Amino acid sequence: MAVGVLSDTSIKQMISAAEISADLPVIPEQIQPASLDLRLGTCAYRIRASFLAGPRTPVTDKLADFEMHRMDLTDGGVLEKGCVYLVPLMERLALPQTVTAVANAKSSTGRLDLLTRVITDEGVEFDRIPAGYTGPLYAEICPRSFSVLVRPGMRLNQIRFSAGQATLSDDVLKALHAAEPLVSGDAVIDHGLGFSVDLRPASGDLVGYRAKPHTGVIDLDKIGHYRASEFWEELRTTEGRIILDPGAFYILVSREAVTIPPDYAAEMAPYLAMVGEFRVHYAGFFDPGFGHGAAGGVGSRGVLEVRCHEAPFVLEHGQVVGRLVYEQMSQRPERLYGADLKSNYQGQGLKLAKHFVTD
């Protein structure tokens, strides 16, 4: 098997080999260029606290200690803001000894401030699945800003598979950028490609949104249904800076337009804890073709999901807030993000989740 992130072709082969199996057959819509969407199962457990199973311990043993009550999701169930839930996923794995996996929230999930992480039997890390793992998958879900209505089969998480060391070194990344620019403007390359926040838009003064504290329930099946003004406050400034409030959730946008060439994928990662008391990512996978001309893109800016901690913090225009870690694909995918593939965020700028319409 070639080294790198496994493509849609390899994912289909894993399904055929029963290395990926499911309660209901995997559907084509789950298979992305470099990842697989994971589906919620039929029940959710309200739990007292987040947990990891730990060595030699199945999740069900820990669940017996922390379960408060069980919800049947068959006809839909509301996951309430501020509560923690564990949902068995439909998919399970039987990974080869040469393949590891990492999970992350899907883009729309992150933009709704849904903290969701995958855990496994005997797991010691969130979202990280070791080579050779055989067993079930679970999603831990904690709605932070909005209560949400979910049903079986909904796809809040995605999983990416890798063989060997796929991450590009800074030297290789610099060479790639020289051959094919990965970002508009100057490239800040330091353990990945740095990106900054845009607080001086080319037109107007709208720089972002802040989640309102008291809102209704969001049905995750309803696309383009909710008025943004009922859930979000607009952030406007002409000063090139905003002050983040502790505990508040923001949607901002990167100053740079980024590109993911067809033979690569990328993951958004925090920059440095020392730059400020805030977190700048929830959903972090960028598929091959994101913002790339081969997939109909002309560079796409990264939407930043920001939560401030501890103390108010001044965020300045152009401040570096995160980085993209580029990874080599094991082979070019059959389909690219945005090309012959329904892609809600190709060519994006500042944009809320697909559930909202702006007034």
VEXTOR-15029 format. One record per residue (C-alpha): chain; residue number from 1; x, y, z; residue in one letter. Coordinates in Angstrom, 2 decimals. Layout:
N
A, NUM, X, Y, Z, A;
...
REM end
This chain:
359
A, 1, 0.00, 0.00, 0.00, M;
A, 2, 1.34, 3.43, -0.99, A;
A, 3, 2.18, 5.87, 1.79, V;
A, 4, -0.29, 8.70, 2.38, G;
A, 5, -3.91, 9.54, 3.09, V;
A, 6, -6.19, 6.93, 1.54, L;
A, 7, -8.45, 8.12, -1.25, S;
A, 8, -12.05, 7.33, -2.07, D;
A, 9, -10.80, 4.40, -4.20, T;
A, 10, -9.03, 2.84, -1.21, S;
A, 11, -12.00, 3.49, 1.08, I;
A, 12, -14.24, 1.54, -1.30, K;
A, 13, -11.71, -1.30, -1.24, Q;
A, 14, -11.72, -1.25, 2.58, M;
A, 15, -15.51, -1.55, 2.54, I;
A, 16, -15.33, -4.50, 0.13, S;
A, 17, -12.76, -6.17, 2.39, A;
A, 18, -14.96, -5.64, 5.48, A;
A, 19, -12.26, -3.46, 7.04, E;
A, 20, -15.10, -0.94, 7.23, I;
A, 21, -18.52, -2.41, 7.99, S;
A, 22, -21.81, -0.97, 9.14, A;
A, 23, -25.24, -1.78, 10.58, D;
A, 24, -26.70, -0.50, 7.30, L;
A, 25, -24.68, -0.63, 4.06, P;
A, 26, -22.43, 2.37, 3.46, V;
A, 27, -24.02, 4.68, 0.88, I;
A, 28, -22.07, 6.48, -1.88, P;
A, 29, -22.85, 9.89, -0.34, E;
A, 30, -20.70, 9.00, 2.69, Q;
A, 31, -17.55, 8.56, 0.64, I;
A, 32, -15.62, 11.83, 0.26, Q;
A, 33, -12.39, 12.35, -1.75, P;
A, 34, -10.21, 11.61, 1.30, A;
A, 35, -12.58, 10.60, 4.08, S;
A, 36, -15.71, 8.70, 5.06, L;
A, 37, -18.71, 10.27, 6.75, D;
A, 38, -19.86, 8.43, 9.88, L;
A, 39, -23.55, 7.96, 10.69, R;
A, 40, -25.37, 8.24, 13.99, L;
A, 41, -27.00, 5.07, 15.26, G;
A, 42, -30.47, 4.63, 16.70, T;
A, 43, -29.91, 5.69, 20.31, C;
A, 44, -28.12, 8.29, 22.40, A;
A, 45, -26.95, 8.04, 25.99, Y;
A, 46, -27.01, 11.12, 28.19, R;
A, 47, -23.84, 10.85, 30.26, I;
A, 48, -22.57, 12.68, 33.34, R;
A, 49, -19.20, 13.55, 31.88, A;
A, 50, -16.94, 13.07, 28.90, S;
A, 51, -14.63, 10.07, 29.12, F;
A, 52, -12.09, 7.89, 27.34, L;
A, 53, -12.36, 4.13, 27.72, A;
A, 54, -8.67, 3.61, 28.58, G;
A, 55, -6.46, 0.53, 28.19, P;
A, 56, -8.17, -2.89, 28.22, R;
A, 57, -11.58, -1.30, 28.78, T;
A, 58, -14.52, -1.34, 26.34, P;
A, 59, -16.68, 1.76, 26.07, V;
A, 60, -19.71, -0.15, 27.35, T;
A, 61, -17.99, -0.69, 30.73, D;
A, 62, -17.43, 3.05, 31.17, K;
A, 63, -20.91, 3.79, 29.90, L;
A, 64, -22.38, 1.71, 32.72, A;
A, 65, -20.67, 4.06, 35.19, D;
A, 66, -21.64, 7.37, 33.56, F;
A, 67, -24.98, 6.79, 31.82, E;
A, 68, -27.88, 8.92, 33.08, M;
A, 69, -30.58, 7.87, 30.63, H;
A, 70, -31.02, 6.51, 27.13, R;
A, 71, -32.88, 8.19, 24.23, M;
A, 72, -34.38, 6.46, 21.20, D;
A, 73, -33.48, 8.53, 18.12, L;
A, 74, -35.66, 6.63, 15.66, T;
A, 75, -38.22, 9.44, 15.40, D;
A, 76, -35.71, 12.15, 16.26, G;
A, 77, -34.27, 13.28, 19.57, G;
A, 78, -33.12, 16.63, 20.93, V;
A, 79, -29.56, 16.91, 22.19, L;
A, 80, -29.71, 19.81, 24.62, E;
A, 81, -27.20, 22.62, 24.85, K;
A, 82, -24.64, 22.10, 27.60, G;
A, 83, -25.26, 18.35, 27.97, C;
A, 84, -22.97, 15.48, 26.96, V;
A, 85, -24.20, 12.51, 24.94, Y;
A, 86, -22.67, 9.31, 23.63, L;
A, 87, -24.08, 7.91, 20.38, V;
A, 88, -23.02, 4.51, 18.97, P;
A, 89, -22.19, 4.96, 15.29, L;
A, 90, -23.38, 2.66, 12.53, M;
A, 91, -19.85, 2.03, 11.26, E;
A, 92, -17.22, -0.22, 12.83, R;
A, 93, -13.61, -0.90, 11.86, L;
A, 94, -11.22, -3.80, 11.41, A;
A, 95, -8.12, -1.83, 10.43, L;
A, 96, -5.05, -3.48, 8.90, P;
A, 97, -1.85, -3.21, 10.93, Q;
A, 98, -0.55, -0.67, 8.40, T;
A, 99, -3.47, 1.76, 8.55, V;
A, 100, -4.31, 4.40, 11.20, T;
A, 101, -7.33, 6.69, 11.31, A;
A, 102, -8.22, 10.13, 12.59, V;
A, 103, -11.72, 11.57, 12.94, A;
A, 104, -13.02, 15.10, 12.99, N;
A, 105, -16.26, 17.04, 12.92, A;
A, 106, -17.72, 17.85, 9.51, K;
A, 107, -17.72, 21.49, 8.45, S;
A, 108, -21.37, 22.20, 9.22, S;
A, 109, -21.05, 20.45, 12.58, T;
A, 110, -18.21, 22.73, 13.64, G;
A, 111, -20.03, 25.86, 12.48, R;
A, 112, -22.93, 24.96, 14.75, L;
A, 113, -20.55, 24.78, 17.75, D;
A, 114, -21.25, 21.07, 18.19, L;
A, 115, -18.29, 19.62, 20.03, L;
A, 116, -18.23, 16.08, 18.71, T;
A, 117, -15.40, 13.55, 19.01, R;
A, 118, -15.00, 9.89, 18.19, V;
A, 119, -14.00, 7.39, 20.87, I;
A, 120, -13.21, 3.68, 20.69, T;
A, 121, -12.84, 0.66, 22.93, D;
A, 122, -9.55, 0.86, 24.86, E;
A, 123, -9.03, 4.36, 23.45, G;
A, 124, -6.62, 6.78, 25.12, V;
A, 125, -7.15, 9.71, 22.74, E;
A, 126, -10.15, 11.41, 21.17, F;
A, 127, -10.43, 11.08, 17.39, D;
A, 128, -7.23, 9.03, 17.04, R;
A, 129, -7.55, 5.36, 16.11, I;
A, 130, -4.46, 3.15, 16.13, P;
A, 131, -3.39, 0.72, 13.43, A;
A, 132, -5.06, -2.67, 13.73, G;
A, 133, -8.06, -1.42, 15.75, Y;
A, 134, -11.03, -3.74, 15.52, T;
A, 135, -14.29, -2.69, 17.11, G;
A, 136, -17.14, -0.19, 17.28, P;
A, 137, -17.05, 3.61, 17.02, L;
A, 138, -18.90, 6.10, 19.21, Y;
A, 139, -19.53, 9.82, 18.88, A;
A, 140, -19.40, 11.98, 21.97, E;
A, 141, -21.55, 15.04, 21.30, I;
A, 142, -21.82, 18.20, 23.39, C;
A, 143, -23.89, 21.03, 21.87, P;
A, 144, -22.21, 24.24, 23.05, R;
A, 145, -24.39, 27.03, 21.58, S;
A, 146, -27.58, 25.48, 20.16, F;
A, 147, -29.76, 22.50, 21.02, S;
A, 148, -30.11, 20.24, 17.98, V;
A, 149, -32.56, 17.65, 16.70, L;
A, 150, -30.84, 14.52, 15.37, V;
A, 151, -31.93, 11.28, 13.72, R;
A, 152, -30.26, 7.97, 12.86, P;
A, 153, -28.10, 8.20, 9.77, G;
A, 154, -27.13, 11.85, 10.26, M;
A, 155, -23.47, 12.51, 9.52, R;
A, 156, -21.75, 14.75, 12.06, L;
A, 157, -18.26, 13.22, 11.97, N;
A, 158, -15.89, 12.04, 9.26, Q;
A, 159, -12.89, 9.75, 9.39, I;
A, 160, -9.66, 9.77, 7.39, R;
A, 161, -7.35, 6.78, 6.92, F;
A, 162, -3.58, 6.91, 6.44, S;
A, 163, -0.78, 4.49, 5.65, A;
A, 164, 2.62, 5.53, 6.95, G;
A, 165, 3.77, 9.11, 7.54, Q;
A, 166, 1.67, 11.37, 5.31, A;
A, 167, 2.50, 14.81, 6.76, T;
A, 168, 4.62, 17.09, 4.59, L;
A, 169, 7.74, 18.61, 6.15, S;
A, 170, 8.16, 22.37, 6.00, D;
A, 171, 10.84, 22.01, 3.32, D;
A, 172, 8.56, 19.92, 1.11, V;
A, 173, 5.69, 22.33, 1.76, L;
A, 174, 7.85, 25.30, 0.71, K;
A, 175, 8.79, 23.51, -2.50, A;
A, 176, 5.14, 22.71, -3.22, L;
A, 177, 4.14, 26.33, -2.60, H;
A, 178, 6.91, 27.52, -4.93, A;
A, 179, 5.66, 25.20, -7.67, A;
A, 180, 1.97, 25.87, -7.11, E;
A, 181, 0.95, 28.68, -4.71, P;
A, 182, -1.05, 27.28, -1.82, L;
A, 183, -2.13, 30.59, -0.32, V;
A, 184, -2.78, 34.13, -1.49, S;
A, 185, -0.16, 36.56, -0.21, G;
A, 186, 2.99, 35.59, 1.67, D;
A, 187, 3.26, 32.02, 2.90, A;
A, 188, 4.03, 31.64, 6.61, V;
A, 189, 5.38, 28.09, 6.82, I;
A, 190, 6.23, 26.80, 10.30, D;
A, 191, 5.05, 23.28, 11.14, H;
A, 192, 2.41, 23.81, 8.47, G;
A, 193, 0.99, 26.73, 6.51, L;
A, 194, -0.08, 29.57, 8.80, G;
A, 195, -3.23, 31.58, 8.22, F;
A, 196, -4.54, 34.75, 9.80, S;
A, 197, -7.88, 36.36, 10.58, V;
A, 198, -9.59, 38.91, 8.31, D;
A, 199, -11.00, 41.87, 10.24, L;
A, 200, -10.73, 44.42, 7.40, R;
A, 201, -13.07, 43.11, 4.69, P;
A, 202, -12.66, 44.36, 1.12, A;
A, 203, -16.15, 45.84, 1.28, S;
A, 204, -18.45, 46.73, 4.14, G;
A, 205, -17.77, 46.21, 7.83, D;
A, 206, -19.19, 42.74, 8.52, L;
A, 207, -16.34, 40.62, 9.90, V;
A, 208, -18.14, 37.74, 11.58, G;
A, 209, -20.97, 36.40, 13.71, Y;
A, 210, -21.43, 35.64, 17.40, R;
A, 211, -23.86, 32.94, 18.56, A;
A, 212, -26.83, 34.22, 20.54, K;
A, 213, -27.15, 32.69, 24.01, P;
A, 214, -30.87, 31.79, 23.98, H;
A, 215, -32.28, 30.28, 20.81, T;
A, 216, -34.60, 27.56, 19.55, G;
A, 217, -33.75, 24.02, 18.47, V;
A, 218, -32.03, 23.42, 15.11, I;
A, 219, -33.21, 20.42, 13.09, D;
A, 220, -30.05, 19.29, 11.33, L;
A, 221, -32.02, 18.01, 8.34, D;
A, 222, -33.37, 21.48, 7.51, K;
A, 223, -31.01, 23.17, 5.07, I;
A, 224, -31.37, 26.90, 4.32, G;
A, 225, -34.29, 26.97, 6.73, H;
A, 226, -33.41, 29.20, 9.70, Y;
A, 227, -33.07, 32.98, 9.69, R;
A, 228, -29.54, 33.78, 10.73, A;
A, 229, -30.66, 36.78, 12.78, S;
A, 230, -32.57, 34.49, 15.16, E;
A, 231, -29.40, 32.60, 16.08, F;
A, 232, -26.49, 34.97, 15.38, W;
A, 233, -25.43, 38.53, 16.10, E;
A, 234, -23.50, 40.27, 13.35, E;
A, 235, -20.01, 41.52, 14.22, L;
A, 236, -19.11, 44.76, 12.51, R;
A, 237, -16.00, 46.88, 12.85, T;
A, 238, -13.96, 49.42, 10.93, T;
A, 239, -11.08, 49.32, 13.41, E;
A, 240, -9.49, 46.04, 12.33, G;
A, 241, -9.93, 44.47, 15.76, R;
A, 242, -12.57, 42.83, 17.93, I;
A, 243, -12.66, 41.76, 21.56, I;
A, 244, -13.55, 38.14, 22.16, L;
A, 245, -15.77, 37.50, 25.17, D;
A, 246, -15.00, 34.47, 27.40, P;
A, 247, -17.35, 31.58, 26.65, G;
A, 248, -18.74, 33.14, 23.46, A;
A, 249, -18.63, 31.38, 20.08, F;
A, 250, -17.70, 33.21, 16.88, Y;
A, 251, -17.63, 32.55, 13.15, I;
A, 252, -14.83, 34.49, 11.46, L;
A, 253, -12.87, 34.02, 8.23, V;
A, 254, -9.23, 33.76, 7.24, S;
A, 255, -7.55, 36.64, 5.44, R;
A, 256, -5.89, 34.22, 3.02, E;
A, 257, -7.49, 32.16, 0.28, A;
A, 258, -6.05, 28.65, 0.42, V;
A, 259, -5.72, 25.87, -2.12, T;
A, 260, -5.46, 22.10, -1.67, I;
A, 261, -3.97, 20.51, -4.84, P;
A, 262, -5.49, 17.22, -6.05, P;
A, 263, -2.68, 15.02, -4.72, D;
A, 264, -2.87, 16.43, -1.19, Y;
A, 265, -5.20, 16.83, 1.75, A;
A, 266, -4.91, 19.12, 4.77, A;
A, 267, -5.99, 19.38, 8.37, E;
A, 268, -6.58, 22.61, 10.28, M;
A, 269, -4.67, 22.73, 13.55, A;
A, 270, -4.23, 25.29, 16.33, P;
A, 271, -1.24, 27.59, 15.89, Y;
A, 272, 0.29, 28.05, 19.33, L;
A, 273, -1.35, 28.21, 22.74, A;
A, 274, 0.88, 31.20, 23.54, M;
A, 275, -0.80, 33.47, 20.96, V;
A, 276, -3.95, 33.83, 23.04, G;
A, 277, -6.59, 32.17, 25.15, E;
A, 278, -8.85, 31.01, 22.38, F;
A, 279, -9.47, 27.97, 20.22, R;
A, 280, -9.72, 28.31, 16.46, V;
A, 281, -10.97, 25.04, 15.04, H;
A, 282, -13.57, 22.41, 15.50, Y;
A, 283, -13.91, 20.97, 12.00, A;
A, 284, -10.56, 20.47, 10.37, G;
A, 285, -10.41, 18.33, 7.20, F;
A, 286, -9.73, 19.95, 3.82, F;
A, 287, -10.27, 17.56, 0.92, D;
A, 288, -8.19, 17.41, -2.27, P;
A, 289, -9.44, 20.08, -4.67, G;
A, 290, -10.60, 22.57, -2.01, F;
A, 291, -10.16, 26.00, -3.61, G;
A, 292, -8.26, 24.48, -6.55, H;
A, 293, -8.77, 25.38, -10.20, G;
A, 294, -9.07, 21.73, -11.21, A;
A, 295, -12.22, 21.54, -9.09, A;
A, 296, -13.74, 24.87, -10.06, G;
A, 297, -12.19, 26.85, -7.21, G;
A, 298, -10.14, 30.03, -7.28, V;
A, 299, -8.88, 29.76, -3.72, G;
A, 300, -11.25, 29.42, -0.80, S;
A, 301, -10.89, 31.14, 2.52, R;
A, 302, -11.03, 29.12, 5.70, G;
A, 303, -13.94, 29.71, 8.03, V;
A, 304, -12.75, 29.98, 11.62, L;
A, 305, -14.79, 28.59, 14.50, E;
A, 306, -13.52, 30.54, 17.50, V;
A, 307, -14.17, 30.16, 21.21, R;
A, 308, -12.50, 32.39, 23.78, C;
A, 309, -11.39, 31.09, 27.19, H;
A, 310, -10.55, 32.59, 30.58, E;
A, 311, -10.34, 36.33, 29.83, A;
A, 312, -11.45, 38.82, 27.15, P;
A, 313, -8.95, 38.84, 24.29, F;
A, 314, -8.24, 41.42, 21.57, V;
A, 315, -8.01, 39.84, 18.12, L;
A, 316, -6.27, 41.98, 15.49, E;
A, 317, -6.57, 41.93, 11.70, H;
A, 318, -3.85, 39.76, 10.20, G;
A, 319, -3.05, 37.94, 13.44, Q;
A, 320, -1.92, 34.38, 12.75, V;
A, 321, -4.45, 32.11, 14.44, V;
A, 322, -4.00, 28.65, 12.94, G;
A, 323, -2.18, 26.48, 10.45, R;
A, 324, -2.92, 23.96, 7.75, L;
A, 325, -0.95, 20.73, 7.98, V;
A, 326, -0.66, 19.31, 4.46, Y;
A, 327, -0.60, 15.56, 3.83, E;
A, 328, 0.31, 13.51, 0.79, Q;
A, 329, -2.45, 11.42, -0.73, M;
A, 330, -1.60, 7.76, -1.40, S;
A, 331, -3.24, 8.27, -4.79, Q;
A, 332, -5.31, 10.95, -6.48, R;
A, 333, -9.02, 10.54, -5.62, P;
A, 334, -11.60, 9.68, -8.23, E;
A, 335, -13.48, 12.88, -7.42, R;
A, 336, -12.22, 16.23, -6.13, L;
A, 337, -13.94, 18.51, -3.64, Y;
A, 338, -16.21, 20.80, -5.65, G;
A, 339, -15.92, 18.83, -8.91, A;
A, 340, -18.89, 16.56, -9.64, D;
A, 341, -19.44, 16.50, -5.90, L;
A, 342, -21.95, 18.53, -3.93, K;
A, 343, -19.76, 20.92, -1.96, S;
A, 344, -21.42, 23.55, 0.18, N;
A, 345, -18.28, 25.54, 0.89, Y;
A, 346, -16.19, 25.58, -2.34, Q;
A, 347, -15.14, 29.17, -3.12, G;
A, 348, -16.39, 30.29, 0.28, Q;
A, 349, -15.78, 33.49, 2.18, G;
A, 350, -17.40, 34.37, 5.50, L;
A, 351, -20.24, 31.85, 5.68, K;
A, 352, -22.47, 30.31, 8.34, L;
A, 353, -23.52, 26.66, 8.35, A;
A, 354, -25.76, 25.53, 5.50, K;
A, 355, -28.82, 25.50, 7.80, H;
A, 356, -29.06, 29.32, 7.84, F;
A, 357, -30.17, 32.01, 5.42, V;
A, 358, -28.97, 35.56, 5.94, T;
A, 359, -31.61, 38.26, 6.13, D;
REM end
